């Protein structure tokens, strides 16, 4: 039996055209100079399970980017979010 997931909260849509044009998401600029992080990498940075990252994204609490159907994050995004958790 296939497990159904709740839909993810809206994330910024990231396209190659948007990157070429210098996409602005929230307060920060997105640049390919910094690598995009996968949910597993963000989980490792925060010392949590990947499922926790997905839960926070689904709840709209953790900002993310959609690259096609994939979730991605920038380190700056995660650091800004973390600073706001104090």
Secondary structure, DSSP 8 states (H G I E B T S, - for coil): -----------EEE-HHHHHHT-EETTEE--TTS--B-HHHHHHHHTS-HHHHHHHHHTT-S--EEETTEEEB-HHHHHHHHHTT-
